[in-house]
Amino acid sequence: MNMGKLIIGIVFVGLGLLFFFNNKNIAVGAAKIYQRFYSEQNLKIIFMVLGVILVLGGLVLIFLE
């Protein structure tokens, strides 16, 4: 397996888990910055979806070469 893909996959899984489980704290800080564009509730959903995408992408990179 290519070592670069493995490392990137592990980073994606880590970031995905961070976004998925820490979405409320991230959304509060990001909502202050992007108040005009996004609501806090929308950002929670966005970060959860982003977390799932990163986890799945990381797993694909790790296991599917």
Buried (B, 14 or more C-beta within 10 A) or exposed (E): EEEEBBEBBEEBBEBBBBBBEEBEEBBEEBBEEBEEEBEBEEBBEBBBEBBEBBBEBBBEBBEEE
